[in-house]
């Protein structure tokens, strides 16, 4: 039986810095029009045609729902008398895109809410999908595609992906137009990530392209645009022309770290200050073995198990890295990997660099 404790030593020295520039992107990727957005829909329905993998007797609402459905079709039967394992109660969701007109088909997502074990091969019955205002905007129905399966029984089986959730491709039909705001003479562009510099550059790009002051910044997240006189009857064309404009966005450099999995996500152009890193490892190993202690012959003693503990310590030679001016996080990671550092060693180095002020980026730990 072994237990290992690893301790790290880190010493950092830093000097000067520099920063990388952004890349030109379209306004369509940076912002969206106020009022032009998706709307979430939700509904409660039944999936039938399951091969004995539906809801059991624990949930009451599937049987009651089926009884209500049959009653509307002229079949009178009490809910307590229903024992159908080929159906499952599900929640159905969909996203209603802006300006969606009646007749447009949408993808519907289905998920079991009872104790059903598999929705594979099921058929979703007609399910009204409502918005947050309790108005029905679409109706979903069709075959459920799970993308996974479950096989086996009596405690021996296998499951691939999530067979209790699936999709109905193009299974929802829009019955009422989406509550979208039509563009008018005044437009409000909302930045997907608020930034004063990006907002100012966005307004400047519009004014330069249309050769007049049409845009002004309300805040770091909103740019107001007034429709020019020669575009008054062509609002859609004006929006399309605006979306295609490009500019250099200014985003804060960020390094994302997942300590649970040892994953590091970073931009390779994130700049760090010239730095020297000295890192060494101290490993303490505790090993426990169990030995049997037997009494002497003809004695009244008993055989017992005695633990024997051995402690050893090992300190590795410190590893030295030196990064010159203009080095990026990508250069640092490559250098650390070259000397045998683990992902957790790299995480510790990046966090220490940020605390010391040598890393020109924000660190976000998830």
C-alpha positions as CSV (number, residue, x, y, z in Angstrom):
1,X,0.0,0.0,0.0
2,X,1.6,3.3,-1.1
3,X,0.7,6.9,-0.7
4,X,2.6,9.7,-2.5
5,X,2.7,13.4,-1.7
6,X,4.1,15.8,-4.3
7,X,5.3,19.3,-3.4
8,X,6.4,22.0,-5.9
9,X,8.9,24.8,-5.6
10,X,8.6,27.9,-7.9
11,X,10.7,31.1,-8.1
12,X,9.8,33.7,-10.8
13,X,11.7,36.8,-12.0
14,X,10.2,39.2,-14.7
15,X,11.1,42.4,-16.6
16,X,9.3,44.0,-19.6
17,X,6.2,43.3,-21.7
18,X,4.3,43.6,-25.1
19,X,0.8,42.8,-26.4
20,X,-0.6,41.1,-29.6
21,X,-3.2,42.7,-31.9
22,X,-6.6,41.3,-32.8
23,X,-7.9,39.9,-36.1
24,X,-10.5,41.6,-38.4
25,X,-14.0,40.1,-37.9
26,X,-17.4,40.9,-39.2
27,X,-19.9,42.9,-37.2
28,X,-22.3,39.9,-37.6
29,X,-20.0,37.9,-35.4
30,X,-19.6,40.7,-32.8
31,X,-23.1,42.0,-32.3
32,X,-26.8,41.3,-32.9
33,X,-29.8,43.5,-33.4
34,X,-32.0,44.2,-30.4
35,X,-35.3,42.3,-30.8
36,X,-33.9,39.9,-33.4
37,X,-33.5,36.8,-31.2
38,X,-34.6,33.2,-30.6
39,X,-37.5,32.3,-28.4
40,X,-37.6,29.1,-26.3
41,X,-40.6,26.8,-26.5
42,X,-41.6,24.0,-24.1
43,X,-44.4,21.4,-24.0
44,X,-45.4,18.2,-22.3
45,X,-46.2,15.1,-24.4
46,X,-46.2,11.3,-24.7
47,X,-43.9,9.0,-26.6
48,X,-45.6,5.7,-27.6
49,X,-44.4,2.6,-29.4
50,X,-41.6,1.7,-27.0
51,X,-40.7,-2.0,-26.6
52,X,-41.5,-2.3,-22.9
53,X,-39.0,0.4,-21.9
54,X,-41.6,3.1,-21.1
55,X,-42.7,4.4,-17.7
56,X,-43.6,2.0,-15.0
57,X,-46.2,2.4,-12.2
58,X,-44.1,4.8,-10.1
59,X,-45.1,8.0,-12.1
60,X,-48.8,8.7,-12.1
61,X,-49.0,11.4,-14.7
62,X,-48.2,9.3,-17.8
63,X,-51.3,7.1,-17.2
64,X,-53.5,10.1,-16.4
65,X,-52.3,11.8,-19.6
66,X,-53.1,8.8,-21.7
67,X,-56.5,8.5,-20.0
68,X,-57.3,12.2,-20.9
69,X,-56.1,11.7,-24.4
70,X,-58.3,8.6,-24.9
71,X,-61.2,10.4,-23.4
72,X,-61.0,13.2,-26.0
73,X,-61.0,10.4,-28.7
74,X,-64.2,8.8,-27.2
75,X,-62.6,6.1,-25.1
76,X,-63.6,6.1,-21.5
77,X,-61.1,4.3,-19.2
78,X,-60.0,5.1,-15.6
79,X,-56.3,6.1,-15.2
80,X,-55.9,3.5,-12.4
81,X,-56.7,0.7,-14.9
82,X,-54.0,1.6,-17.4
83,X,-50.8,-0.5,-17.3
84,X,-49.0,0.4,-20.5
85,X,-45.2,0.1,-20.5
86,X,-44.9,1.1,-24.2
87,X,-45.3,4.8,-23.5
88,X,-43.3,7.5,-21.7
89,X,-44.0,11.0,-20.5
90,X,-41.6,13.5,-22.0
91,X,-40.8,17.2,-22.0
92,X,-40.4,18.7,-25.5
93,X,-38.4,21.8,-26.2
94,X,-37.5,23.8,-29.3
95,X,-36.0,27.2,-30.3
96,X,-38.2,29.5,-32.4
97,X,-36.0,31.6,-34.6
98,X,-36.7,35.3,-35.3
99,X,-39.3,36.0,-38.1
100,X,-40.3,32.4,-38.3
101,X,-43.5,32.1,-40.3
102,X,-46.3,29.6,-40.0
103,X,-45.4,26.4,-41.8
104,X,-41.7,26.5,-41.0
105,X,-40.4,23.3,-39.5
106,X,-38.1,23.2,-36.5
107,X,-36.1,20.5,-34.7
108,X,-37.7,19.3,-31.4
109,X,-35.8,17.9,-28.4
110,X,-37.4,15.2,-26.3
111,X,-36.4,14.1,-22.8
112,X,-38.0,11.5,-20.5
113,X,-39.3,12.8,-17.2
114,X,-40.5,9.5,-15.7
115,X,-38.7,6.2,-15.1
116,X,-38.5,5.2,-18.8
117,X,-35.2,3.6,-19.6
118,X,-35.1,4.0,-23.4
119,X,-37.0,6.1,-26.0
120,X,-35.5,4.3,-28.9
121,X,-38.0,3.7,-31.7
122,X,-40.7,5.8,-30.0
123,X,-43.2,8.1,-31.7
124,X,-44.0,11.5,-30.2
125,X,-47.7,12.3,-30.3
126,X,-48.9,15.8,-31.2
127,X,-47.5,18.2,-28.5
128,X,-48.3,21.9,-28.3
129,X,-45.2,24.0,-27.7
130,X,-45.7,27.2,-25.7
131,X,-43.6,30.3,-25.1
132,X,-43.0,32.1,-21.9
133,X,-46.3,34.0,-22.4
134,X,-48.3,30.6,-22.5
135,X,-49.1,31.1,-26.2
136,X,-48.8,28.1,-28.5
137,X,-46.3,28.9,-31.3
138,X,-45.6,25.4,-32.7
139,X,-46.8,21.8,-32.6
140,X,-44.4,18.8,-32.5
141,X,-45.0,15.2,-33.6
142,X,-42.8,12.5,-35.2
143,X,-40.3,9.7,-34.7
144,X,-37.7,10.1,-31.9
145,X,-34.1,9.7,-32.8
146,X,-32.0,9.0,-29.7
147,X,-28.5,8.6,-31.0
148,X,-27.9,5.8,-28.5
149,X,-29.2,2.5,-27.3
150,X,-29.5,0.3,-24.2
151,X,-29.3,-3.5,-24.5
152,X,-29.5,-6.4,-22.0
153,X,-31.6,-7.2,-18.9
154,X,-31.6,-8.9,-15.5
155,X,-28.6,-6.9,-14.3
156,X,-26.4,-7.5,-17.4
157,X,-26.5,-4.9,-20.2
158,X,-24.8,-2.0,-21.8
159,X,-25.8,1.6,-22.5
160,X,-24.4,3.9,-25.3
161,X,-24.9,7.7,-25.0
162,X,-28.3,8.8,-23.4
163,X,-31.2,6.7,-24.7
164,X,-33.7,8.7,-22.5
165,X,-33.2,11.9,-24.6
166,X,-33.5,12.4,-28.3
167,X,-34.6,14.6,-31.2
168,X,-37.4,14.8,-33.6
169,X,-35.7,16.2,-36.8
170,X,-38.0,18.8,-38.4
171,X,-40.8,17.5,-36.2
172,X,-42.2,20.8,-35.0
173,X,-44.3,23.0,-37.3
174,X,-44.7,26.7,-36.5
175,X,-48.4,27.7,-36.1
176,X,-47.9,31.4,-35.2
177,X,-45.3,33.9,-36.2
178,X,-42.5,34.6,-33.8
179,X,-42.7,37.8,-31.7
180,X,-39.8,39.6,-33.4
181,X,-39.2,43.3,-33.6
182,X,-39.1,44.6,-37.2
183,X,-36.2,47.0,-38.0
184,X,-37.1,50.6,-38.2
185,X,-35.3,54.0,-38.6
186,X,-33.4,53.5,-35.3
187,X,-31.4,50.3,-34.7
188,X,-29.6,49.1,-31.6
189,X,-26.7,46.8,-32.0
190,X,-25.9,44.7,-28.9
191,X,-22.3,43.5,-28.5
192,X,-22.1,39.8,-27.6
193,X,-19.2,40.7,-25.3
194,X,-19.2,44.2,-23.9
195,X,-16.0,46.2,-24.6
196,X,-15.6,49.9,-24.9
197,X,-12.8,49.7,-27.5
198,X,-14.7,47.3,-29.7
199,X,-17.9,49.4,-29.5
200,X,-16.0,52.6,-30.5
201,X,-14.3,50.8,-33.4
202,X,-17.7,49.4,-34.6
203,X,-19.3,52.9,-34.6
204,X,-16.3,54.3,-36.4
205,X,-16.4,51.5,-39.1
206,X,-20.1,52.3,-39.8
207,X,-19.5,56.0,-40.0
208,X,-16.6,55.6,-42.3
209,X,-18.4,53.1,-44.6
210,X,-21.6,55.2,-45.0
211,X,-19.6,58.5,-45.1
212,X,-21.9,60.1,-42.4
213,X,-22.4,60.0,-38.7
214,X,-25.0,57.2,-38.5
215,X,-23.7,55.3,-35.4
216,X,-22.9,56.4,-31.9
217,X,-21.9,54.4,-28.7
218,X,-24.5,54.3,-26.0
219,X,-22.3,52.1,-23.7
220,X,-19.7,49.3,-24.0
221,X,-22.5,46.9,-25.0
222,X,-24.8,49.0,-27.3
223,X,-24.2,50.9,-30.5
224,X,-27.1,53.1,-31.7
225,X,-27.6,53.5,-35.5
226,X,-29.8,55.9,-37.3
227,X,-30.9,54.9,-40.8
228,X,-29.6,57.3,-43.5
229,X,-32.0,59.1,-45.7
230,X,-31.1,57.1,-48.9
231,X,-31.6,53.8,-47.0
232,X,-35.1,54.6,-45.5
233,X,-37.0,52.2,-47.7
234,X,-34.3,49.5,-47.7
235,X,-33.9,48.5,-44.0
236,X,-33.0,44.9,-44.7
237,X,-30.4,45.8,-47.2
238,X,-28.9,48.4,-44.8
239,X,-28.6,45.7,-42.1
240,X,-27.0,43.3,-44.5
241,X,-24.5,46.0,-45.6
242,X,-23.7,46.7,-41.9
243,X,-23.2,43.1,-41.0
244,X,-20.6,42.6,-43.6
245,X,-18.3,45.4,-42.3
246,X,-15.1,44.2,-40.6
247,X,-13.1,45.6,-37.8
248,X,-10.4,44.5,-35.3
249,X,-12.1,43.5,-32.0
250,X,-10.3,44.2,-28.8
251,X,-10.8,41.3,-26.4
252,X,-9.2,40.7,-23.1
253,X,-6.7,37.9,-23.2
254,X,-7.8,34.9,-21.2
255,X,-6.4,31.5,-20.1
256,X,-9.1,28.9,-19.1
257,X,-8.0,26.2,-16.7
258,X,-9.9,23.1,-15.6
259,X,-8.1,21.8,-12.6
260,X,-10.4,18.7,-12.3
261,X,-9.3,17.4,-15.7
262,X,-5.9,19.1,-16.1
263,X,-7.1,20.9,-19.3
264,X,-5.6,24.3,-20.3
265,X,-7.2,26.3,-23.1
266,X,-5.3,29.4,-24.2
267,X,-4.6,31.7,-27.2
268,X,-1.2,31.0,-28.6
269,X,-0.5,34.7,-29.0
270,X,-1.0,35.6,-25.3
271,X,2.2,37.5,-24.4
272,X,4.1,37.1,-21.2
273,X,6.9,39.3,-19.8
274,X,10.5,38.0,-20.0
275,X,10.8,35.6,-17.2
276,X,13.1,33.0,-15.6
277,X,11.4,30.0,-13.9
278,X,13.0,27.6,-11.5
279,X,10.9,24.6,-10.6
280,X,11.8,21.4,-8.6
281,X,9.7,18.6,-7.1
282,X,9.9,17.0,-3.7
283,X,8.2,13.6,-3.6
284,X,7.4,11.9,-0.3
285,X,6.4,8.2,-0.5
286,X,4.7,6.4,2.3
287,X,4.6,2.6,1.9
288,X,2.7,0.4,4.3
289,X,3.1,-3.4,4.3
290,X,1.2,-5.9,6.5
291,X,3.1,-8.8,8.2
292,X,1.6,-11.7,10.2
293,X,2.9,-12.1,13.7
294,X,2.6,-15.7,15.0
295,X,2.9,-16.8,18.7
296,X,5.3,-19.3,19.9
297,X,4.3,-23.0,19.7
298,X,2.0,-24.2,22.6
299,X,1.5,-20.6,23.8
300,X,-1.8,-19.0,24.4
301,X,-1.1,-16.1,22.0
302,X,-3.0,-15.3,18.8
303,X,-1.9,-14.6,15.3
304,X,-2.2,-10.9,14.5
305,X,-1.5,-8.7,11.4
306,X,1.1,-6.0,12.2
307,X,1.5,-3.0,9.8
308,X,5.0,-2.0,8.8
309,X,5.4,1.6,7.6
310,X,8.4,2.9,5.5
311,X,8.8,6.5,4.6
312,X,11.2,7.7,1.8
313,X,11.8,11.1,0.4
314,X,13.1,12.1,-3.0
315,X,13.9,15.6,-4.3
316,X,14.3,16.1,-8.0
317,X,16.9,18.5,-9.5
318,X,15.4,21.9,-10.1
319,X,14.5,22.7,-13.8
320,X,15.4,26.1,-15.1
321,X,13.6,27.9,-18.0
322,X,14.3,31.3,-19.4
323,X,11.9,33.1,-21.8
324,X,13.1,36.2,-23.6
325,X,11.2,39.3,-24.7
326,X,8.2,38.6,-27.0
327,X,7.6,35.1,-25.7
328,X,4.0,33.8,-25.7
329,X,2.2,31.4,-23.5
330,X,2.5,28.9,-26.3
331,X,6.3,29.1,-26.0
332,X,6.1,28.6,-22.3
333,X,3.9,25.5,-22.5
334,X,6.2,24.0,-25.2
335,X,9.2,24.6,-23.0
336,X,7.6,23.1,-19.9
337,X,6.5,20.1,-21.8
338,X,10.0,19.7,-23.2
339,X,11.4,19.3,-19.6
340,X,8.7,16.8,-18.7
341,X,6.2,19.0,-16.8
342,X,2.7,17.6,-16.3
343,X,-0.5,19.6,-17.0
344,X,-0.9,20.3,-13.3
345,X,2.7,21.7,-13.2
346,X,1.8,24.0,-16.1
347,X,-1.4,25.1,-14.3
348,X,0.7,26.0,-11.2
349,X,3.2,28.0,-13.3
350,X,0.5,30.0,-15.1
351,X,-1.3,30.8,-11.9
352,X,2.0,32.0,-10.3
353,X,2.9,34.1,-13.3
354,X,-0.5,35.8,-13.1
355,X,-0.1,36.6,-9.4
356,X,3.4,38.0,-10.1
357,X,2.2,40.2,-12.9
358,X,4.2,38.5,-15.6
359,X,1.2,37.0,-17.6
360,X,-0.7,39.5,-19.8
361,X,-4.0,37.6,-19.5
362,X,-6.8,36.9,-17.1
363,X,-6.9,33.3,-15.7
364,X,-10.4,31.7,-15.4
365,X,-10.6,28.5,-13.4
366,X,-13.6,26.3,-14.2
